[in-house]
Amino acid sequence: MRTRLTTRGVLACYAVWMALLVTLHYALPGLRTEAAPLIDLTGAAAIVIGVFLNRPARRAPWFMIAAANLTGALGMLAARIQRTVTGAPLPFPSIADVVYLLEYPLFVAGLVLFIRARSAERDMRSVLDAFTLTIGLGLLAWLFLLVPDATNPMMTWPQRFVSVAYPVGDLIILMMLARLLAPGTESGVAATLITVGTIAGIGSDVAYDLIKNSGNQHGATLLSLGWLVCYIAWGAAALHPSMRGLTQAAGRRLSDGTTSSVALLVVASLIPPIFLFAHAWHARDGVEGVAAIACGVLYLLMLTRLWEVASSHRRSLVRERTLRVASAALAAAGSAEEVARAVRDAAVTLMPGTPADRAAILAVRDGDRLRRVRPGESGRPPGEGDPVEFWLRLSDGPVPRFVSLEEIQAVRRDAGVSVPRYPSDARYDGALLCPLALKDRPAGDPFLGVLIFYGDRRVLADRSPALEILADQASLAIERVLLNQQVIRQRGEALFRTLVQDASDVILILGDDRRIRYATPSAADIFGDVVVENSLLVNLVAPGTREDVDRVLDLMFTLSAGGLSPGYLLQIQRLDGRAAVIEVRGSDLRNDENVDGLVLTLRDVTEQHQLAEELTYRAFHDALTGLPNRTLFARESASALASARSSGRVAGVLFVDLDDFKIVNDTMGHGVGDELLAAVAVRLEATIRATDTAARLGGDEFALLIDDAADAEAVDTFAERIIAAFTEPFTLSESKVITSATVGVATSEDSDDVDELLRHADLALYAAKSAGKRRWRHYHDSLTSGMMQRREVQAALEDAVKNDGFALVYQPIVALDSGEIVGFEALLRWPRPGHRTVLPGEFIPIAEETGLIVPIGEWVLKQALSDMVRWRRGLPPAAPAAPDKAGEWGDGPHISVNVSARQFFDPGFVAGVRRTLRRSGLPPSALLLEITESLLLGENERIRTDLAELKDIGVRLAIDDFGTGYSSLAYLLDLPIDVLKIDKTFVTGIGSQWRRHALVEGIIKLSQPLQVDIIAEGIETETERELLAAMGCQFGQGYLLSVPVDAAAAEAMLVRGRLVRELPRERRRLPDGRYLRDL
C-alpha cells in the first residue's frame, strides 16, 4: 500500500510539472528553446525513477527508452551549440540530426527487449500481423514520403539519406510496436501510454515531412506537440505500476484478436489495391482499375473464406469442450436428476438462444410410463408421466428423428394424452427425439427413455452429431444410475436383515391377538432364556409387572392406529427375577401387507437408567461426606418450612462452622482435613433425629434442618447438643484432633421464606463467630442491621484498597541500655473518610475473611520499606556500634512489619517480598517480618520452606506476641527465628509479681545461647525498662519510650538518635536478686 501511494504521488507531481512546462512552451515563445529540452530531460528522469520505484523484472528495456528520450534534449543542445559556434543558421543535415537519429535504434532496441521478455514461445501469428500492418502503411510512406525525398533534385545525397532515414525509422518502430501489442495478449496503462506517445511522435514526424515537401508552413508551430506528447507519455508509462507487466511473460496467445484488430489488418491489406484503383482512376486506365478491383474483391473473398474456416474450427472446439465437460459430469452423476442437469447444461451451450427448460428434456422409463426428470428435483410418484407406447410411436425406432411441434401435438391428441401449449414466440419449430436404448441390458428391454432437444430444424440438423453423442453418453449414465440404485436397494435389504439379526435392539411384531409373531434373536437379552415367538408379551414378565406391560400395549395399539409413534419407559421384572428398564417404541404396520402387525422396538436402558440415578444423586449430595449439598438442603428446607406453616409446628435451620479448620488443613495436610470433615458429618448426623437432615454446604460449613419441632426452644436444644458433641476429640487415622464448632440458629418463626431462613441462620452464625469460638447464637432482628454495617465496612475497605486509603504510624524499637533507636515497627491505621481513624483490630478480621489482607499487606510492606529508605538517606554516616550495645542492628535502623497467616500462606508471598526489597533498594537485613505463633502450628513443610527461603534472602524473622499462643521454645531449634517479641501481658507487672518476673527472665536466659534477640513489648514504666535490661533483654518498645508517630516524626526521632536517658551502669539489687520491693 505504501509503494502504491508513493507511485501515485510521484505520477501526480509529474503530470502537474509537465503541464506547466507545456504551457510555458506555447504561452511564451521566447522560452521554447529552454522548455522543450527540459520536457525531454524530465521524461528521461521519470523513466529512471519509475524503474527504481516499480522494480520491473528487467530494467534494460526501460533504460533504452530513457536513452531514446534523452536524445531529443541532446539534439536540441547540439543544435544550439552549433548555431552559437558558427553564428550561422543551422544546416541540413547537422550534428543535431545525427543525435536525433540515434533515438530510433535505442527505441527499437527497447521494444525488442520488451518483446523478448513478454514472449513465452515463438509467435508467428503476431509477426505476420506486424508485417502486414507495416507493409500496408509502408506503401503509403513510400508513395508520399520516401519517393519525394529520394528523388528531390534540390537535395544532396546526405540530405536525401537523412530525409529518408526518419520515415524508415518510424516504420520500424511501428512494426515493433505492432508486434509488442499482439492481439490476444493483455495490455495495461503503461503499454497504452507507450502506444499513444509513439503514435504521437510518428504523427509529428509525418506531418513535418509533408509540410516540408509541400512548402506550406501553416500550422508548423503545433508540430512539436506530438514530440512533446511522446516524451511525456514515455515517462508517465514508466511511473505507472503496470509498467512491470511489460517485462513479464504474457503467456500463451489464446485468441486471434478482436474484430477491430482483424478489421485493422484488413484495411492495411487493402491499401495496395485501393492505391492501384486510385492511380488507375487518376490516369484514366480502365484495365488497371478493373485489375485493382478484382484484386480487392478476391482478397476479401479469401479473407471471408479463411474467417469462416476459423469460425467453424472455433465452433468445433466449443462442441468438443462441451461434450468433454458433459462426459465428465455424466460419469460423476449419482442420480437421474444429476444426469438431467448435465445434459441440460450441455444443450444450452450447444444451442444458444433456446430456453433452458426446453433445451433438453430427459424422460426415464418407470414401468409402463416415461417420467420426466427435472434437474434439482426429487423423483415424482410412479403414476405420473406419459405412456411408453406414445413415445415409441413418435420416435419410430432407435434412430434419432426430428419431429415438428404440430406432429407432437397430433400424436398426443390421438393417443389421448394431454396436449402441451407451446409459446407463440418460441424460437424452435420442433424437437430432435433421441431414444435412450442399450443392447444386451440385464433387464432385457433395451428402451431406457427418451432425450428431447427442442430447437430450429436447421440448427438441430447442424448440431445433431454432437447431440446424438450426448444422448449416447446419457444412455450409459442412466443405465449406470439405475444399476447403482438396484445394487444399493439390494444391499440395503441384505443389510437390514443383518442388522435385524445382530442388533442389540429387540424388534417384535405383534398381531391383533397380541401374540409375538416375530422376534429378533436379541430378545433373549431382555426376557432371558424363554420362548418368545407365539407367546403373549405379558407372559414373558413376572406377574408383578404384567399390569404395567398390558397398560402400555393398550396405549400403543390405540395411539399407533391414529398415526402416532409413542415411546415409553417401562420397568419390568423378568421371569428369573432380574429387574430391567426398557425403552419401548411402536409403529403400526398392520395395514402393510408385508408386515401386518404392530412393530415394537425394545431397548435395554437399565445401565443408562442407573447412571442417570447416580448422576442425580451426585448432583444433590456432597462427594466427600455423602450428605445432601446446598441445593438439596434448600429444597428440603423449603418443604419443611411449608409443612411447618400448615401444621403450626416449627422448622429450624442450624449453620455449623468448624473453628480453626484452616489451621488444621494447612498444618496437618488436606488429607487429614478431609478425614476430619467426614468424621464431623458422622457426628452431626448422630446428634439429630432420623427425620431431620444434615448437609454440607461447602468447605467447613455444615447445616442441619430440624423438622417438625414443637417450638424455637426445641431447636435451640440441638444447638447446645452440637456444641457439647464437639468437646470430644476426633480420632483420625494419624492422630486425635480437637476442634470446636460455632452455630447459628434460625427458625420459621422469624423467617418468611426459605431464602430468608437460610440468610438468618448465616447472620446468626456470623454473630456467634464475632462473639468468640465454641458458642451458638439465635437469630434476632438486630443482626440484620449489624450485617448491613459489616457490608458497609467491607465495601469501604475495598475502596480503601483500590485507592491506597491507609496510613502507617511507626513505634520506635529502642536499645534499653542506651536509649538509642534501632528500628521501627510499622503499625497500620485506616483514616476512614467521615469516621474516626480505625484501628487494625476493628477491620483486620474482615480483611482476613474477604482476602483483602493480601493486598493490604503488600501495601504496608511497600510503604514501610519506602519510608525507611528515605529516612536512611537523611542520616549522617555513623561509626559502627559495639555488639554489646546494638546487637545485630549496628548497620542502621531496621523496619519491622507484621505478617498475617492469611498473607503468609498466599502463594506469591515470598516472591512479593523479594520483589519489593529489590525495587526499594533496602538491604534485606534491615527488614524484620513478624509472624504469629498460630502460623507455626503443626509440621507443615511449606512453612519451613518459605521461612528458609526468606532467611536465604537475608530477611530477619520474629515471633510476635510470644507467650500468648501455643508457645514452644522448640520453634527456636527447628525454625530460622532471629527475634522473640515478648507480649505486653507478660511485661506488665514484672515489678510486682515474682512469677511473671521469673517467667520473662527464663525466656530471656533460654534464648541467649540460641543467639535469638529479645524485644519486649508494652514497656510503660521506668521500672519495667530497668528490670528487663538487667535480665539481659536488649530491645524494647512501649509508651514509656514513645507512642506510635507518623513518618515525619519518626524521621525526626532518627535524627536525634536517642529517646530516653542511658541507664546507670550500677543498678540496685537485693541480696536475693529480686526487684520486687526495692523498685
LUMDOSE-865874 format. One record per residue (C-alpha): x, y, z. Coordinates in steps of 0.02 Angstrom, whole numbers, plus 50000, padded with zeros to 5 digits. Layout:
! residues N
XYZ/...
END
This chain:
! residues 1079
500005000050000/501475011550040/502265008749868/500605011949781/500365028549870/502155034049831/501965029649647/500325038949633/501055054149717/502565054549601/501445052049449/500315066449502/501795078049529/502495072849360/500855076949272/500745094149354/502555098049311/502385092749130/500765102749109/501675118149173/503135115649052/501985112948902/501005128648949/502635138648958/503195131248792/501685137748697/501255153048801/503005160648800/503835158048631/505465165148697/505635150548819/505315136548694/507165132848671/507295130148861/505595121948893/505715108348759/507395101048818/506785101948998/505245091648949/506375078548866/507545077949017/506075076449138/505355062049035/507015052849040/507185055949228/505405049649256/505835033349168/507345030649282/506335035049438/504935023449383/506165009049363/506775011149543/505025013649612/504124999249524/505594987149512/505194978249347/505874960849312/507054968349179/507734985949182/508714986249019/507244989948900/506695004649009/508445011749013/508475010348822/506835020248814/507565033048935/509105034948824/507995037148671/507025050348766/508645059148809/509175060848626/507845074348600/508635085548730/510395081448670/509905085348491/509225102348540/510805105748641/511905100848493/510915112348376/511075126848496/512945124048516/513205123048328/512225139248298/513195148048434/514895142348372/514605145348187/513485160548204/512525154548052/510835146048027/510815127548063/511245117447905/510365101547849/510935088647894/511775094248054/512525086548208/510795087748287/510065076248153/511385063148193/510865064048378/509015063548333/509265048048225/510065039048373/508315038848450/507715025648327/508965011648364/508825014848551/506925014448550/506884999248433/508114990248548/506994993948697/505454987248606/506394971648553/506884968448734/505064970748785/504524958148652/505814945348708/505304947248890/503444945148853/503584930948726/503464913848808/503574904948640/503814908548456/502264917748395/502244917948204/500464924948200/500984940948288/502494942948172/501394941048018/500134953448089/501514966048120/502244963947944/500504965447866/500164981947954/501914988647921/501924984247734/500224992247710/500745008247795/502485006947717/501695008147545/500905024647593/502535030747666/503455025647508/502245034947397/502065050847497/503685052347595/505105041547534/504925044247345/504775063247357/506285064247472/507345051747374/507005059947205/507095078247257/508375086147139/508645100747259/509395089247391/511135082047405/511395063747438/511715066347626/510125076647635/509135063247543/509835049647657/509375058847816/507635063447749/507295045147705/508015038847871/506675047347976/505135038747897/506055022147884/506435023048071/504615027048107/504055011848006/505255000348101/504635007248267/502835004848211/503174986748163/503994983148332/502544991348423/501274980948324/502234965248371/502274970348555/500414973748560/499924957248479/498034953548480/497504941348616/498824947148741/498474957748893/499004975948897/498964988849035/499045007649061/500925007949032/500754999348863/499355011448814/500425026548861/501895020048759/500745016948611/499975034448622/501665042748641/502445033148496/500995036548377/501015055048426/502875056148389/502695047148222/501235058548180/502325073948208/503705066148101/502485062747956/501695079947970/503405088247970/503935078647813/502315082647722/502435101247766/504245101547712/503855093647543/502345104747512/503205120847566/501655126247663/502215131347841/500445134247906/500205125548075/502065121548094/502025128248272/500955113548330/502145100648256/503155099648416/501585094648514/501695076548454/503535075248503/503175082748674/501725070748700/502895056548650/504195060748783/502875064448917/501925048248885/503515037648893/503945044949063/502175042549129/502185024349069/503735020749173/502975028749329/501355018649321/501385002049419/500764992449265/502474995149185/503044978949271/501904969149154/502924974249000/504394963849061/503384948749116/502924933949009/501224936948928/500784918448921/500134908548776/499084917948647/497354910248658/496384920148528/496634928348360/496124945348423/494554955648420/493514960948271/494334978248273/496084970948261/495574959848116/494734974748031/496344984648051/497334970847964/496034970147826/496164988847796/498064987947794/497994973647669/496794983147555/497944998247540/498864991647383/497284987847280/496495004147337/498055013547283/498035004547115/496215009047092/496555027247138/498045027747022/497035019946881/495635032346911/496855046746907/497725040046750/496085035246665/496735017546645/495215005946640/496194989646632/497224994046784/495654999346879/494734983046841/496274973146895/496354983247057/494514979947093/494704961447055/496214960247170/495254968647310/493694957747288/494704941747277/495664946747431/494034950047527/493324933447470/494874924247526/494834933047695/492994928647715/493354910447674/494774909847800/493664918447930/492314905247904/493584891147923/494204898848085/492424901148148/491984883148107/493534877548197/493064887748348/491314880248349/492054862948338/493164866748486/491664873148584/490684857248545/492154846248588/492444855248752/490584854848793/490474836048761/492044833148863/491344842849011/489654834048992/490514817148985/491424820649148/489804826849230/488844811549171/490194800049232/490094807949405/488184808649410/487424798549550/485594801049509/484444803849361/484234821949416/486104824949402/486094816849229/484674828549176/485644843549241/487234838649146/486254835948983/485314852449002/486914862349033/487734854748880/486204857948770/486114876148823/487934878348770/487724869048606/486114878148557/486194895948624/484534905048622/483464890048666/482594891648837/483454881248971/481854871849016/481654866448832/483464864448778/483504846348837/482124836048919/482554819048993/481174806149019/481614789549103/480594773849093/479674769349253/478694753549219/477484756849076/477664775749084/479004788649049/479364800249194/480134817149158/481694820249263/481894838249317/483624844249370/483714847949555/482034839649597/481684822949679/480784809349584/478914810549552/477654797449605/477654782049489/475934785849419/476414801949334/477134803249158/476684798348980/476394780548918/477914772148843/476924767348686/476614785448644/478484789648635/478874773548544/477614778348408/478324796048399/480154790948389/479844777048262/481364766448304/483024768448393/483704781348268/483604799948318/482224808848222/481644826748201/479814829248246/478864845548220/477824853248355/476234850148253/476644831548240/476934830348427/475264838448463/474354827548338/475064811048404/474704816048583/472944820548535/472674803748450/473394794348599/472264803348720/473714811748809/473654829648867/474244841548731/475514854648791/475384872748736/476944879848660/477254898748669/476874908248508/478574916848510/479544900748534/481234900548446/481014882548393/479874873448273/480164855548328/481204843448428/482544830448399/481984814248483/483434803348537/482844786648608/483924780348751/484204762048716/485574749448756/485784732148687/486034717048800/485334725548955/485194714049108/483364719349124/483014713148947/482084728148872/483354739748786/482234755048798/482764766548942/481884782648900/482004797248780/483034813248768/482164827748682/483094843048612/481964857448560/482574869548428/482544875648249/482614861848117/484164869348035/485094871548200/484634854148258/485244846648095/486904855648115/487084850348298/486374832848277/488064823548279/488524831648446/486764829248515/486754810848467/488424808348555/487694817148707/486174805648701/487284790048693/488264796048845/486644799848936/486024781948899/487584774748980/487424786449128/485584782149155/485944763649146/487354765549272/486234775549389/484844762549378/486044748349410/486804757649559/485084760649631/484644742449610/486264736949693/486014749249835/484234743149859/484794725049864/486214729149983/485014738950093/483844724050106/485284712450147/485974724950273/484264726650355/484154707950376/485904707750450/485534722150567/483904714550625/484764698250664/486284705750753/485634722250825/485574724251013/483844731951000/482424719451002/481134720050863/479474711650894/477974710150778/476324707950870/474684702550793/472984708950842/472894694850971/474494702351050/475474686651016/477254688750958/477364682750778/479194687550752/480624691750869/482464695150837/483744684050924/484224698251041/482534696051131/483394683451244/484484697651314/482934706151383/481744691851427/483004678351469/483004660151415/481174658751368/480194655151209/479714672151137/478844668650973/476994663650981/476944669651163/475964683851239/477094698251287/476344699351462/476794681051493/478664684951469/478754695451629/478434692051812/476634693751873/477034709351972/477424719651815/476154711951693/474874725451728/476094739051676/476524729651516/474684727251474/474334745751502/475754750851385/475144739051249/473384746351261/474094763751234/475194758551089/473824749250995/472664764151018/473864778450979/474774769550836/473134767150745/472974786150741/474654788350657/475654791950816/477264782850861/477364784351051/478824779151160/478794773451341/480004769051480/479454752851562/480184744551716/479934725651714/480444710451810/480944695151711/480324677651749/482034673751825/481824688251948/483044700551869/482424718651855/482644728551695/482164745451624/481704745151440/481274758651315/479784753851205/479344761851038/477974756250919/477494758050738/475804752250672/476084742450510/474514731850519/473964739250352/475614734450269/475364717750182/477214713650205/477144715850395/475324715250452/475654718950635/476204731150770/478084732950766/478874735750936/480684740950961/481354737051134/482994743451204/483764738651370/484194755151457/484484748051631/486284754051641/485844771251574/484424772351700/485584767651843/486874780151781/485564793851773/485034789951952/486844790252008/487144806951922/485584813852001/486204808052171/487894816152142/487084832252087/486214833852256/487464826052376/489214830252436/490524818352366/491624818352523/490344815952661/488844809052568/487734822252647/486484832552546/487264847952466/486674865952471/485414863552328/484544848552406/484614856352579/483754872152514/482404861352433/482144851252591/482104867152695/480764874652582/479714858952602/479944858852791/479514877352801/477894874652703/477444859752815/477774869952971/476644883852908/475204871652876/475394861553036/475784875653158/477434867453206/479174874853195/480574871253071/482344876553112/483994878153020/485694877153106/487254883053017/488804874653089/490564881153056/492154872553117/493334883553217/495144884653156/494864871453022/496024880852905/497444879053029/497144860253037/497064859252848/498634869552821/499694861852959/499164843652953/498764842152769/497204841352661/497054822652684/496834824652871/495654839152839/494544828452728/494554814452856/494034826852990/492594833252882/491944815552857/492034812253044/491124828553080/489734823252961/489514806853055/489454815753223/488194828553163/487034815053097/487144806653267/486554822353357/484924824153260/483364813653234/483054802053088/481754814153020/483004828553018/484274832452882/486144835752894/487014843752745/488724850352695/488634867552616/490474868352566/492184869352645/491994867652834/490194873752835/488784861752879/486924864052903/485564854852998/483704855152962/482634851953115/480904847353053/479274846953149/479934854553312/478744859953449/479454877553467/481024887953443/481734882353611/481714864453550/482774869653401/483994878753517/484194862453612/485004854753458/486244869253451/486784865753629/486904847253589/488074851053442/489214862053548/489334848053676/489664834953543/491244843953488/492044843253660/492634825653624/494154823853510/494014816053338/495014800153318/495774800253145/496964788353059/498534797753110/498084806353273/496704813653377/496104831053332/495114842753445/494074855553357/492604866053409/491094872353316/490114888453306/488244887553271/486964899853205/485104896053228/483564902453136/481784895953137/480194897553038/479514909253172/480714923153120/480794919552931/479514921552794/480294910652659/481714898452636/482944911452572/482634922152725/482764906952839/484484902352770/485054920452772/484534922552954/485464906753004/487014913552917/486854930153009/486674920953175/488234910853135/489204926753098/488624934253263/489184918753356/490904919153272/491094937653313/490724934053497/492054920453504/492284902253464/491354887053531/489644895253554/487964897253470/486794911653435/484954912553390/484434925053258/483654941453310/483214956853210/484704967053265/485874955153173/485214961253006/485734979053042/487414972653104/487664963252942/487234978852844/488544988352943/489804974452909/489444975052724/489634993952727/491314992152813/491834978852686/491354990052538/492305004752615/493794993352645/493794987852463/493795006152408/495245009552527/496234995252450/495925001952274/496375020052321/497795016652445/496715024052581/497795017952726/499145025952832/500625019552932/501225025253102/502875019653175/503325014853354/505185015453391/506134999953446/507455005853571/509044998453643/508564997653828/510315001353893/510755016453785/509025022853738/509535023553556/508315019553416/508745003453322/507165002153219/505305005053200/503784993853197/502554998853059/500774999553126/499285000753008/497905013753026/496355016752919/495845035152911/494085031152850/493255046252770/491845053052877/492355042353026/493715041953156/495355033253119/495015014553125/496255003453220/496794986653147/495814976253271/494194983153200/494464979353017/495844966253004/494634951653041/493524957252897/495044959252785/495624941652827/493904934152794/493734942752625/495544940252571/495874959052567/497264956452692/498414950952550/498404967352450/498384977252614/499934967952674/500804971052509/500444989652525/501084990252704/502724981752656/502994992952506/502615009052603/503645004352756/505175000052651/504975016152552/504925026652712/506435017752787/507455020452628/507035039052636/507495040152820/509165031352796/509655043252657/509425058052777/510525050652914/512375055552930/513655041552921/513925033953091/515305023453165/514885005153191/514095001753360/514834989453482/513994972453482/513534973853665/512634989953627/511634986453471/511634967653443/511444964053258/510684981053216/512314990353201/512154992753012/510745005553031/508935006353086/507784992253032/505934991652993/504774978653070/503204973152975/501814961653038/501254947152926/499574938552950/499374919852925/498204922652777/499504933752694/500934921752730/500014907052651/499694916852490/500674907552352/501594923252296/502094929952466/503964925852465/504164931452286/503254947652328/504444951052473/505944947952362/505244959252225/504804973552345/506524973052426/507374973452256/506354988352198/506624998152360/508504995652368/508454992552556/509654978952622/508654963252664/509404962952840/508524979352876/506814970752861/506074961253009/504504951152972/503404947353124/502364931453116/501154924453245/501344908153340/499724901053268/500534900853096/501894888953160/500724875453224/500944858053152/502264850953039/501894859952877/503354857852759/502854872952657/503024884352810/504794878152838/505224880252655/504554898052645/505414903252808/507054895852747/506884905052581/506564921552671/508094918152778/509134914952621/508584931752553/509294939952711/507644944752792/507574943152984/506114933853063/505244936953228/503874927953327/502624941353377/501654941153543/502684926553606/501834918053753/500024921753707/499754906653596/500444889153585/502154894853644/503554882453620/505434885453627/505584871053504/505234884053370/506934891353406/507774874653371/506824869553214/506464886253129/507614900653074/506944913053203/508014928453243/506934938053367/505654934353503/504424948153545/503774945753723/501954950853732/501414965553840/500364954153952/501994946754022/502934963154035/501584972354131/501794968354317/503534960754318/503974973054456/502604966954571/502344948554528/503844937254552/503094922954448/502854934454298/504624941054327/505344923554335/504424918154176/505074932854074/506824930754143/506784912254099/506274915853919/507684928453901/509014917153978/508494902253869/508564912553709/510294919653737/511284903553700/510234901453542/510764918953483/508974924953475/508664943253511/507274948553629/506114963353605/504944967153750/503274974953703/502184986753804/503524994653918/502605008454010/503655011654167/505475015154203/505475000354323/504974988354184/506364995354075/507704993354208/507144975754257/507104969854075/508834977254042/509504968754197/508824951954137/509794953953976/508364959853864/509174970453731/507734979653650/506014985953692/504564996553638/503095004453727/502275020553780/503705024153904/504875025453756/503695032853627/501915031753565/501675027453379/502075042653271/501875047153089/503285045752961/503905063752981/504025062353170/504895045553154/506185053253038/506485067353164/506745054353302/508065045553198/508995061853176/509035064453366/509555046253388/509105043853573/507375044053651/507735041153838/509225042753951/510545029353964/510345017654112/511665018854251/512995005554247/512715000654432/510954995354469/510154991754635/509934973554682/509264964854835/510314951454914/509194937854847/509244945454672/507424950854669/506734967754619/505024966454691/505044978654838/506544989654810/505954995154639/
END
